[in-house]
Amino acid sequence: MKLKNLLKGIILYILISGIRVANAQDLPKTELTIATYNIRLNVASDSINAWPNRKEWVRELIQYHNFDIFGVQEALNDQMVDLQELHGFDYVGGGRDDGKQAGEYSAIFYNTKKFSVLKTGTFWLSPTPEKPSKGWDAGIVRICTWACFSDVKSGKLFYVFNTHFDHIGVKARENSAKLILEKVEDLVPPGTPVIVTGDFNSTPETSAYQTMNTNMADAREVTRTKPYGPIGTFNNFNYNSDLKERIDYIFVNSKVEVLKYGVLSDAKDKHFPSDHLPVVCRISLN
């Protein structure tokens, strides 16, 4: 009798496990294309490379490559207005000078048909992150914008952080990396997918990069398929650049699988649409 009951128990367990696996396979799979793109601020001194000559091209690039969510850096308010002409997109974030419209944005754009925003915020990369402030040895004020998104189809939640580290202060970049990781720990529930995008002004041998890469994964290193495009992401509007300087990244936690990684070197008439190349990933949320 004991053996018979044991066999029944084993069969029941197998049946229940099978149902669970089947149900999991039936759930909508959450995949999306995420990118980071320093679009270069609008300054007339850029001449032929000034924003008015590039804005339509930047919009076309984003639409052609089917970005679902993308973080921008260096975007001034007038550029944010231009990017809002992208059909079906909205954004979260504000200018770094006042958290509203003044100064450069590190905003996050998202496809409104695919995702909804549940929570969002901006903090400053400084010892006083709750208010506009310059941190440590930084040359200028820097920020990070974040959002909690819900996938419309599956209901799956995930967080995106987008930032732009200082170009001068080594200590500022180191501490900015630490601060972002602290904020991820404070804001994100355990087991939730997290993606951090941005211009980190840091090459892979620097301590700021190492801090990020120790706690999260550099998407280029964990992609399931071979990385596409050049290694470098900064071109300085030089069509003949060797494209070896990698300072723009997408970092992910263990709940995000990177299916594809690429650096897009789209050019036209020997000109780039920005002085940075966009970094783009196809990801799956686990």
Order of alpha helices (4+ residues) and beta strands (2+ residues): alpha-beta-alpha-beta-alpha-beta-beta-beta-beta-beta-alpha-beta-alpha-beta-alpha-beta-beta-beta
